[in-house]
Amino acid sequence: MRALFIYWKVLPEQLAGALHAARLFQRGVQQQHPALAAQLYQRADTSDATVTLMETYTLPGGLDAHQHGVTFMAVGKAHADFLRA
């Protein structure tokens, strides 16, 4: 299975708003693509002044963002990887 992982950082004071915005975004994408599984994670161990968040997206049979017409949200600088399970 091919999955999309998106990592991004926010300042601690921006965390609540970023989590809220990401969850709203994920709900909207899932309404457009009901089979899409979306998760949002927060890194537990932080060694710097920012908080790392990770979004994951999977579809049965694999995910190709271009093929499915999905545009993913990234607040600030983000890193995205497609990985196979």
Secondary structure as GFF3:
##gff-version 3
##sequence-region A 1 85
A	DSSP	beta_strand	2	10	.	.	.	ID=ss1
A	DSSP	three_ten_helix	12	14	.	.	.	ID=ss2
A	DSSP	alpha_helix	15	32	.	.	.	ID=ss3
A	DSSP	beta_strand	37	42	.	.	.	ID=ss4
A	DSSP	beta_strand	51	58	.	.	.	ID=ss5
A	DSSP	alpha_helix	65	68	.	.	.	ID=ss6
A	DSSP	beta_strand	78	84	.	.	.	ID=ss7
###
